[in-house]
Amino acid sequence: MVDPYDEAELRARLTPLQYEVTRRDGTEPPFRNEYWDEHRDGLYVDVVSGQPLFSSRDKFDSGTGWPSFTRPLQEDAVSTHEDRRLSTVRTEVRSRSSGSHLGHVFPDGPPPTGRRFCMNSAALRFVPAEDLAAEGYEEYAALFEDVRG
């Protein structure tokens, strides 16, 4: 059986940008990434493991050019770590299931949490609400039923 987190397997499965962001703690350009302006209902899952991470119901336009969320779908789906790689101290966010770098969380978000989870699109895969069951995420469909009827 192939290890899904084997570096050779990941290099073959991920785009170069996805690999750079998730495995080498990279950052994609603002306003030139897949999900910063995505407005459909659905889930954002870890591009490496498929673990559900964020709901479109918690997404907001932060003006930064990256997809931003007020909270993760489940607090234990992510882990946070102090990041001193730049001239300032930030809080890095990683996927707990795969260890993938996702982005950073800041204390300047809107209610109800006051947090801004500023994520890289390259670390995520969007699953539209209407495709949740077909893609194995049927347990999350109820989050979006009020808009789908």
C-alpha positions, -999 to +999 in steps of 0.1 A: +000+000+000+013+035-009+017+059+020-006+089+011+018+113+027+049+099+010+068+128-005+071+112-040+034+104-040+025+139-029+048+154-056+030+133-082-005+141-069-003+178-061+004+207-084+038+224-078+020+253-060+000+229-038+032+211-028+051+243-021+023+257+001+014+225+020+048+209+024+072+238+023+050+264+041+047+286+010+022+313+003+003+319-029-003+353-044-033+373-031-062+378-055-046+353-079-057+321-063-087+298-068-110+305-038-105+341-026-136+351-046-156+318-043-192+325-032-209+291-035-220+270-005-198+241+003-169+226+022-132+234+020-112+203+026-075+196+031-061+190-004-038+163+010-060+143+033-095+153+023-104+162+059-132+188+061-117+220+074-140+250+067-175+258+057-186+285+033-210+296+060-180+309+080-163+325+050-161+363+046-144+388+024-114+400+044-101+422+016-068+404+017-071+384-015-071+350+003-101+329+014-108+339+050-130+322+076-142+330+111-136+295+124-127+260+113-155+235+109-142+217+140-116+233+162-096+200+165-093+198+126-065+223+128-036+230+150-019+264+156+018+272+161+039+303+167+055+314+134+086+337+136+097+333+100+090+369+091+098+401+110+066+397+131+052+369+152+022+352+136+001+322+144+004+295+117-025+271+110-019+235+100-042+206+091-041+182+120-048+152+098-019+158+073+003+183+089-001+206+059+005+243+062-028+260+055-021+297+064-024+319+095-050+331+120-053+367+131-073+383+159-089+409+136-119+389+122-156+397+124-181+383+150-189+359+162-152+348+168-131+379+161-107+356+143-096+356+107-083+323+094-065+335+063-059+303+042-041+295+010-064+282-017-037+258-028-040+240+005-077+235+001-102+217-023-137+231-025-166+207-025-199+224-036-229+217-014-247+198-041-217+174-045-212+166-008-230+132-009-214+121-041-180+129-028-184+112+006-192+142+027-230+135+031-228+141+069-222+178+062-251+183+038-274+194+066-252+225+070-265+238+037-301+224+035-318+258+041-304+271+008-309+239-012-345+232-001 
